[in-house]
Amino acid sequence: MNKSTPGMKAFSIFNYLFLSALAVTCLLPMVNQLAISFSSSGAVGMGLVQLWPVNPTLEAYRYMAEKPQFFASVGVSLQRILLAVPLSMLLTVLAAYPLSRHNHEWKARKYYIWLFVIPMLFSGGLIPTYMVVRDTKLINTILALVFPSAVNMFNTILMMNFYRGIPKEMEEAALIDGAGHVRVLTSIILPVSAPVLATVTLFFIVNHWNAWFDGLIYMNSPTKYPLQTYMRTQVFANDLMSMEAMRDVRETTNVSDRTGKAAQIFLAVLPILCVYPFLQKYFTTGIVMGSVKG
């Protein structure tokens, strides 16, 4: 049995301290924004809010509840995820399985690998992509937010490498029993692929939830903006708001620009914070096992 040396123990302690400090550094800004969202505009304006609300109030959230466009954009983002994530997962699984075959099993594999990798390194660009979306009549529809990003090559490679790490004996036994590739995929591969499936699902959810640029490009109507696009337009609108208008908002709602933004930020990240704990236990396993083979 190997015993840890003093050097290894010191290294482990340093790692724990460093990662703990890094985690706290990442967490503090979110805690600060949460405290600002629950604080009065006066306390925020005087810089009194740090990690705990000062003069706690729900005015910022009441103000947000009175903005139907915010909840409409949340609905667009949820609809986008419900459509895009299952489609992306289906296409990723169907692409990763044949690409995970060895060259002697599928001689054309290497050509298809390059067919996937080259567009990942050198994309077609914004204008050709926009022209394709426009010519397929998808502008100003929810499908414009779903189809262009339906296949992500990084996630496909991650899943492909995970499949290549599954013992071949499992597949060979199924093939000897007369199973085809569809049966092998659904009955052998997918049941043991929970870590990578959860990891890729989390990646797709986060990517679609945080995406804002495609909504700005493909949606002509602000009522169809996803949440992050709406929030970006609100941030710029607040930055361009006149001092008189900002003063009117404070007087009528007791909500300042900072408290309103903080409430929007917290509400925007809340769904991801709710989903992540359920998928986190698979996250590390999926990343590690999906990156060790080529």
Phi, psi and chi 1 to 4 in degrees:
 res  aa     phi    psi   chi1   chi2   chi3   chi4
   1 MET       -  126.1 -179.4  177.0 -179.8      -
   2 ASN   -79.2  132.8  -64.9  -31.3      -      -
   3 LYS  -101.6  144.2  -65.3 -177.2  178.4 -179.7
   4 SER   -71.2  135.6  -61.7      -      -      -
   5 THR   -81.4  161.3   63.4      -      -      -
   6 PRO   -55.1  -36.9  -27.0   35.2      -      -
   7 GLY   -63.8  -40.6      -      -      -      -
   8 MET   -66.7  -39.2  -70.2  -65.8  -63.9      -
   9 LYS   -64.1  -42.9  -68.6 -179.5  178.9  179.0
  10 ALA   -63.6  -40.5      -      -      -      -
  11 PHE   -63.9  -41.3 -178.8   72.7      -      -
  12 SER   -64.6  -42.0  -61.8      -      -      -
  13 ILE   -62.7  -42.7  -66.9  174.1      -      -
  14 PHE   -61.8  -41.9  172.2   79.8      -      -
  15 ASN   -62.3  -44.9  -86.7  -10.7      -      -
  16 TYR   -61.9  -44.1  -79.8  117.8      -      -
  17 LEU   -64.9  -43.8  -67.3  176.3      -      -
  18 PHE   -64.5  -46.6  174.1   75.2      -      -
  19 LEU   -67.6  -34.0  -66.4  176.2      -      -
  20 SER   -65.7  -43.7  -62.6      -      -      -
  21 ALA   -62.8  -39.7      -      -      -      -
  22 LEU   -65.2  -40.7 -174.1   63.0      -      -
  23 ALA   -64.0  -42.5      -      -      -      -
  24 VAL   -63.7  -41.1  170.5      -      -      -
  25 THR   -61.3  -37.8  -57.5      -      -      -
  26 CYS   -75.0  -29.6  -64.3      -      -      -
  27 LEU   -81.9  -34.0 -175.0   62.1      -      -
  28 LEU   -58.2  -44.9  -73.3 -179.9      -      -
  29 PRO   -59.4  -37.8  -24.6   34.9      -      -
  30 MET   -67.6  -40.5 -176.9   55.6   63.5      -
  31 VAL   -63.3  -38.9  175.4      -      -      -
  32 ASN   -63.0  -44.2  175.7 -107.0      -      -
  33 GLN   -64.9  -37.3  -70.7  -60.6  -53.6      -
  34 LEU   -64.4  -41.7  180.0   60.4      -      -
  35 ALA   -64.3  -40.1      -      -      -      -
  36 ILE   -63.6  -40.0  -71.5  175.1      -      -
  37 SER   -65.2  -26.3   69.3      -      -      -
  38 PHE   -98.8    4.4  -76.6  106.3      -      -
  39 SER  -101.5  161.4  -60.9      -      -      -
  40 SER   -73.2  153.1   65.0      -      -      -
  41 SER   -64.0  -32.4   58.1      -      -      -
  42 GLY   -64.8  -44.8      -      -      -      -
  43 ALA   -64.7  -37.5      -      -      -      -
  44 VAL   -67.7  -41.5  173.7      -      -      -
  45 GLY   -63.4  -31.2      -      -      -      -
  46 MET   -87.4   -0.3  -69.8 -174.2  -69.1      -
  47 GLY    73.9   28.5      -      -      -      -
  48 LEU   -88.1  -13.4  -58.5  178.3      -      -
  49 VAL   -90.4  126.2 -177.8      -      -      -
  50 GLN  -118.9  -88.7  -61.3  -62.4  -33.4      -
  51 LEU  -114.6    3.0  -58.5  178.4      -      -
  52 TRP  -139.7  138.5 -166.2 -102.3      -      -
  53 PRO   -60.4  143.1  -21.6   32.5      -      -
  54 VAL  -113.0  129.1  177.2      -      -      -
  55 ASN    51.6   65.0  -60.6  -31.3      -      -
  56 PRO   -54.6  138.2  -24.1   34.6      -      -
  57 THR  -155.2  155.3  177.5      -      -      -
  58 LEU  -106.1   17.7  -64.5  175.8      -      -
  59 GLU   -59.2  -39.9  -74.8  -63.3  -35.2      -
  60 ALA   -63.4  -39.2      -      -      -      -
  61 TYR   -75.5  -32.4  -67.7   94.6      -      -
  62 ARG   -64.8  -40.5  -69.1 -164.6 -174.0   98.6
  63 TYR   -61.7  -41.4  176.6   67.1      -      -
  64 MET   -67.7  -36.1  -67.9  -55.8  -55.5      -
  65 ALA   -65.2  -22.7      -      -      -      -
  66 GLU   -89.3    5.3  -64.1  172.4   -3.4      -
  67 LYS  -108.7   93.5  -58.8 -175.4   70.8  172.1
  68 PRO   -62.0  -26.9   21.3  -32.5      -      -
  69 GLN   -64.3  -33.1 -179.3   56.9   43.5      -
  70 PHE   -62.0  -48.0  175.1   82.3      -      -
  71 PHE   -73.6  -28.3  -66.8   98.3      -      -
  72 ALA   -65.2  -39.7      -      -      -      -
  73 SER   -69.5  -34.0   63.2      -      -      -
  74 VAL   -61.8  -41.6  171.7      -      -      -
  75 GLY   -62.8  -38.5      -      -      -      -
  76 VAL   -63.9  -43.4  172.5      -      -      -
  77 SER   -64.8  -41.0  -70.3      -      -      -
  78 LEU   -65.5  -42.0  -68.6  175.5      -      -
  79 GLN   -62.3  -39.5 -176.6 -178.1    2.1      -
  80 ARG   -61.5  -44.5  172.7 -179.9 -174.6  167.6
  81 ILE   -66.3  -42.7  -71.8  177.1      -      -
  82 LEU   -64.2  -29.0  -68.4  176.3      -      -
  83 LEU   -88.3  -43.9  -69.4  174.0      -      -
  84 ALA   -78.4  -41.6      -      -      -      -
  85 VAL   -64.8  -49.1  173.7      -      -      -
  86 PRO   -60.3  -40.4  -23.9   35.1      -      -
  87 LEU   -64.3  -45.2  175.3   63.5      -      -
  88 SER   -64.7  -39.7  -63.9      -      -      -
  89 MET   -64.9  -42.0  -71.9  -60.7  -62.8      -
  90 LEU   -61.8  -47.9  175.2   63.5      -      -
  91 LEU   -67.2  -36.3  -64.9  177.4      -      -
  92 THR   -66.6  -43.3  -58.6      -      -      -
  93 VAL   -63.2  -44.9  167.6      -      -      -
  94 LEU   -69.2  -27.2  -65.8  179.7      -      -
  95 ALA   -83.0  -38.2      -      -      -      -
  96 ALA   -71.1  -34.0      -      -      -      -
  97 TYR   -63.6  -53.3  177.2   73.3      -      -
  98 PRO   -66.3  -32.5   19.8  -31.3      -      -
  99 LEU   -70.0  -17.9  -66.9  177.0      -      -
 100 SER   -82.9   -7.7   66.8      -      -      -
 101 ARG   -68.7  152.2  -56.6  -60.6   88.2 -169.2
 102 HIS   -76.8  161.5  -66.8  -77.9      -      -
 103 ASN   -61.8  -33.4  -69.4  -26.5      -      -
 104 HIS   -73.9  -18.1   68.5  -87.7      -      -
 105 GLU   -84.3  -32.9  -62.1  177.2  -87.6      -
 106 TRP  -144.2   99.5 -174.4   30.2      -      -
 107 LYS   -67.1  -24.8  -63.6 -173.5 -177.5  -59.2
 108 ALA   -85.3    4.0      -      -      -      -
 109 ARG   -57.4  -44.7  172.2 -176.2  175.8  -87.8
 110 LYS   -62.9  -31.7   56.8 -176.5  178.0 -178.8
 111 TYR   -71.6  -38.7  -58.4  110.1      -      -
 112 TYR   -70.9  -32.2  -78.4   92.1      -      -
 113 ILE   -59.2  -47.2  -77.3  -73.3      -      -
 114 TRP   -66.4  -32.5  -76.6  109.4      -      -
 115 LEU   -62.3  -30.5 -174.2   64.8      -      -
 116 PHE   -85.9  -40.0  -84.3   83.4      -      -
 117 VAL   -73.7  -41.2  171.4      -      -      -
 118 ILE   -58.9  -46.3  -70.2  176.9      -      -
 119 PRO   -63.1  -26.6  -22.7   34.3      -      -
 120 MET   -68.4  -35.8 -178.7  177.6   69.2      -
 121 LEU   -83.5  -35.2  -58.9  176.7      -      -
 122 PHE  -131.5   94.6  -53.0   98.7      -      -
 123 SER   -76.4  163.1   65.3      -      -      -
 124 GLY   -70.6  -20.6      -      -      -      -
 125 GLY   101.3  167.0      -      -      -      -
 126 LEU   -69.3  -45.4  175.5   60.5      -      -
 127 ILE   -65.3  -48.8  -65.6  176.7      -      -
 128 PRO   -60.7  -38.9  -24.7   35.5      -      -
 129 THR   -63.5  -43.1  -55.6      -      -      -
 130 TYR   -62.6  -40.4  179.2   85.2      -      -
 131 MET   -63.9  -38.6  -67.1  175.7   63.4      -
 132 VAL   -64.7  -45.3  170.8      -      -      -
 133 VAL   -63.6  -40.8  174.3      -      -      -
 134 ARG   -65.6  -45.6 -179.4 -161.5   62.0 -169.3
 135 ASP   -71.2  -20.8  -66.6  -17.6      -      -
 136 THR   -91.6   10.1   50.4      -      -      -
 137 LYS    62.7   35.6  -48.6  -60.8 -177.9 -176.4
 138 LEU  -102.2   -5.7  -63.6 -179.4      -      -
 139 ILE   -59.2  136.4  -66.7  -65.8      -      -
 140 ASN    67.2   25.3 -148.9   35.2      -      -
 141 THR  -124.7  158.8   67.9      -      -      -
 142 ILE   -63.9  -26.2 -170.7   65.3      -      -
 143 LEU   -68.0  -21.9  -63.0 -179.4      -      -
 144 ALA   -66.4  -22.4      -      -      -      -
 145 LEU   -91.6   -9.0  -53.5  177.5      -      -
 146 VAL  -104.8  -53.6  174.1      -      -      -
 147 PHE   -68.4  -45.1  -73.1  159.6      -      -
 148 PRO   -59.8  -28.0  -26.0   36.3      -      -
 149 SER  -112.5   25.8   57.6      -      -      -
 150 ALA   -66.9  -33.1      -      -      -      -
 151 VAL  -116.9  123.2  177.6      -      -      -
 152 ASN  -112.7  118.3 -176.6  -72.1      -      -
 153 MET   -69.0  -33.1 -168.4   53.4 -160.2      -
 154 PHE   -60.2  -45.8  172.6   81.0      -      -
 155 ASN   -66.6  -34.8  -67.4  -22.0      -      -
 156 THR   -64.9  -43.0  -57.4      -      -      -
 157 ILE   -65.9  -39.5  -67.4  175.9      -      -
 158 LEU   -60.0  -45.9 -173.1   69.0      -      -
 159 MET   -70.1  -38.4 -169.1  172.1  -66.4      -
 160 MET   -60.1  -45.5  175.6 -167.6   73.6      -
 161 ASN   -66.1  -33.7  -71.5  -23.8      -      -
 162 PHE   -64.4  -44.8 -173.2   94.3      -      -
 163 TYR   -60.6  -38.1  -70.6  167.7      -      -
 164 ARG   -69.2  -18.4  -71.3  170.5   71.0   87.2
 165 GLY   -86.4   -8.7      -      -      -      -
 166 ILE   -74.6  133.5  -63.6  174.8      -      -
 167 PRO   -54.1  130.6  -25.3   34.5      -      -
 168 LYS   -65.7  -24.2  -62.9  -65.0  -66.0 -177.7
 169 GLU   -59.8  -32.8  -68.2   78.4    8.4      -
 170 MET   -64.3  -44.3  -61.8  175.2   62.6      -
 171 GLU   -68.7  -42.5  -60.9 -179.2   35.6      -
 172 GLU   -62.4  -38.6  -68.3  170.6   -4.9      -
 173 ALA   -63.5  -40.5      -      -      -      -
 174 ALA   -68.1  -39.7      -      -      -      -
 175 LEU   -65.5  -37.8  -67.7  173.2      -      -
 176 ILE   -63.1  -35.0  -68.5  174.0      -      -
 177 ASP   -77.3    0.6  -70.0  -21.6      -      -
 178 GLY    98.4    7.9      -      -      -      -
 179 ALA   -74.1  143.5      -      -      -      -
 180 GLY   -90.8 -177.3      -      -      -      -
 181 HIS   -66.4  -35.3  -74.3  -69.1      -      -
 182 VAL   -63.5  -43.3  174.9      -      -      -
 183 ARG   -67.1  -39.5 -174.6   64.9 -179.2  -87.5
 184 VAL   -61.8  -43.4  169.4      -      -      -
 185 LEU   -65.1  -46.6  175.8   61.8      -      -
 186 THR   -79.8  -30.4   56.2      -      -      -
 187 SER  -103.4  -21.3  -59.0      -      -      -
 188 ILE  -113.2  -52.3  -56.4  -62.5      -      -
 189 ILE   -73.5  -55.1  -57.2  -63.2      -      -
 190 LEU   -62.9  -40.4  -68.1 -177.5      -      -
 191 PRO   -61.1  -26.1  -26.1   36.0      -      -
 192 VAL  -100.4    9.6  -61.3      -      -      -
 193 SER  -108.3   21.3  -59.1      -      -      -
 194 ALA   -55.4  -42.2      -      -      -      -
 195 PRO   -59.9  -47.9  -24.6   34.7      -      -
 196 VAL   -73.7  -32.8   73.6      -      -      -
 197 LEU   -64.5  -42.6  -67.9  175.0      -      -
 198 ALA   -65.7  -40.5      -      -      -      -
 199 THR   -64.4  -48.1  -60.4      -      -      -
 200 VAL   -66.1  -38.0  172.5      -      -      -
 201 THR   -60.0  -43.5  -61.1      -      -      -
 202 LEU   -62.6  -42.4 -179.4   62.0      -      -
 203 PHE   -59.1  -45.9  -77.0  166.5      -      -
 204 PHE   -64.9  -42.2  -82.0  126.0      -      -
 205 ILE   -61.6  -47.5  -69.2  175.1      -      -
 206 VAL   -64.1  -44.1  172.0      -      -      -
 207 ASN   -61.9  -44.5  -71.8  -20.4      -      -
 208 HIS   -72.4  -35.7  -78.7  -72.4      -      -
 209 TRP   -69.3  -35.3 -175.0  -99.3      -      -
 210 ASN   -89.8   -9.0  -70.4  -22.7      -      -
 211 ALA   -68.2  136.1      -      -      -      -
 212 TRP  -132.9  -29.2   63.4  -89.1      -      -
 213 PHE   -69.1  -40.6 -173.6   67.7      -      -
 214 ASP   -65.5  -34.4   51.4   -2.5      -      -
 215 GLY   -63.1  -38.2      -      -      -      -
 216 LEU   -68.6  -33.5 -164.5   62.8      -      -
 217 ILE   -83.2  -44.4  -65.1  -61.8      -      -
 218 TYR   -94.6  -14.5  -59.5  134.8      -      -
 219 MET  -103.9  122.3  -65.5  -61.0  172.9      -
 220 ASN   -86.4  -21.9  -63.3  -29.9      -      -
 221 SER  -109.0  127.8  172.4      -      -      -
 222 PRO   -59.5  -23.2  -23.8   33.9      -      -
 223 THR   -69.8  -13.5   58.4      -      -      -
 224 LYS  -107.0   10.3  -64.7 -173.7  177.2 -178.7
 225 TYR   -68.3  138.6  -79.2  167.3      -      -
 226 PRO   -70.0  171.4   23.8  -31.9      -      -
 227 LEU   -59.3  -48.6  178.4   59.4      -      -
 228 GLN   -66.8  -34.0  -56.7  -58.7  -26.9      -
 229 THR   -66.0  -43.8  -54.5      -      -      -
 230 TYR   -60.4  -44.9  164.8   76.1      -      -
 231 MET   -64.0  -38.8  -70.8 -174.7   59.2      -
 232 ARG   -63.9  -42.2 -176.2  179.5 -176.5  -83.2
 233 THR   -64.7  -34.2   58.8      -      -      -
 234 GLN   -68.8  -39.0  -71.0  -59.3  -60.7      -
 235 VAL   -62.4  -45.3  168.0      -      -      -
 236 PHE   -69.4  -34.5  -82.8   88.6      -      -
 237 ALA   -65.6  -40.1      -      -      -      -
 238 ASN   -67.6  -36.5  -70.8  -23.2      -      -
 239 ASP   -65.9  -30.5  -69.8  -19.3      -      -
 240 LEU   -92.6   -3.8  -63.1  175.1      -      -
 241 MET   -66.6  140.4 -171.5 -177.2  -62.2      -
 242 SER   -69.8  159.2   64.6      -      -      -
 243 MET   -62.9  -36.3  -65.7  -59.3  -64.4      -
 244 GLU   -65.5  -41.7  -69.0   78.8    6.2      -
 245 ALA   -65.6  -40.5      -      -      -      -
 246 MET   -64.0  -38.0  -67.8  177.9   66.9      -
 247 ARG   -67.3  -36.3 -175.3  165.9   54.6 -109.5
 248 ASP   -64.6  -39.8  -69.2  -18.8      -      -
 249 VAL   -62.2  -43.6  169.9      -      -      -
 250 ARG   -63.6  -41.0  -66.1 -168.6 -172.8   99.0
 251 GLU   -71.0  -34.5  -69.2  174.8   -5.6      -
 252 THR   -89.0  -25.1   56.9      -      -      -
 253 THR  -123.9  -11.0   64.3      -      -      -
 254 ASN    58.6   29.5 -164.8   28.9      -      -
 255 VAL  -120.5  124.2  176.0      -      -      -
 256 SER   -90.5  172.6   68.1      -      -      -
 257 ASP   -60.6  -41.2 -179.3   46.6      -      -
 258 ARG   -70.1  -42.0  -71.7 -171.7   63.2 -169.2
 259 THR   -68.0  -37.5   56.5      -      -      -
 260 GLY   -65.1  -43.8      -      -      -      -
 261 LYS   -63.8  -40.7  -73.6 -179.3 -179.9  178.6
 262 ALA   -63.4  -40.7      -      -      -      -
 263 ALA   -64.0  -41.3      -      -      -      -
 264 GLN   -64.6  -42.8  -68.3 -176.4   60.5      -
 265 ILE   -61.2  -45.4  -69.4  172.4      -      -
 266 PHE   -66.8  -41.5 -178.5   71.4      -      -
 267 LEU   -65.7  -30.6  -70.2  175.6      -      -
 268 ALA   -72.1  -35.3      -      -      -      -
 269 VAL   -90.7  -11.3  -58.4      -      -      -
 270 LEU   -58.9  -44.6 -175.0   60.4      -      -
 271 PRO   -59.8  -40.1  -24.9   35.3      -      -
 272 ILE   -66.0  -39.5  -60.3  -60.9      -      -
 273 LEU   -63.8  -29.6  -65.9  178.1      -      -
 274 CYS   -78.0  -32.9  -65.9      -      -      -
 275 VAL   -80.4  -39.5  170.3      -      -      -
 276 TYR   -57.8  -43.3 -176.1   78.2      -      -
 277 PRO   -58.3  -29.5  -26.3   36.2      -      -
 278 PHE   -77.1  -23.2  -63.6   99.6      -      -
 279 LEU  -106.2   -9.2  -58.4  178.5      -      -
 280 GLN   -62.6  -34.6 -174.0  -89.8  -19.7      -
 281 LYS   -66.2  -22.8   63.6  178.8 -179.4  178.7
 282 TYR   -91.9  -14.6  -60.7  109.6      -      -
 283 PHE   -61.6  -54.6 -174.4   78.0      -      -
 284 THR   -63.4  -43.8  -57.1      -      -      -
 285 THR   -60.5  -43.7  -56.9      -      -      -
 286 GLY   -65.1  -40.7      -      -      -      -
 287 ILE   -66.1  -47.1  -72.1  -68.2      -      -
 288 VAL   -67.1  -49.0  172.6      -      -      -
 289 MET   -71.1  -22.0  -64.7 -172.3   67.6      -
 290 GLY   -90.8    5.3      -      -      -      -
 291 SER  -126.4    9.7   61.0      -      -      -
 292 VAL   -98.5  -13.2  -65.5      -      -      -
 293 LYS  -122.7  155.1  -70.9 -176.1  176.3  -71.2
 294 GLY  -115.6      -      -      -      -      -
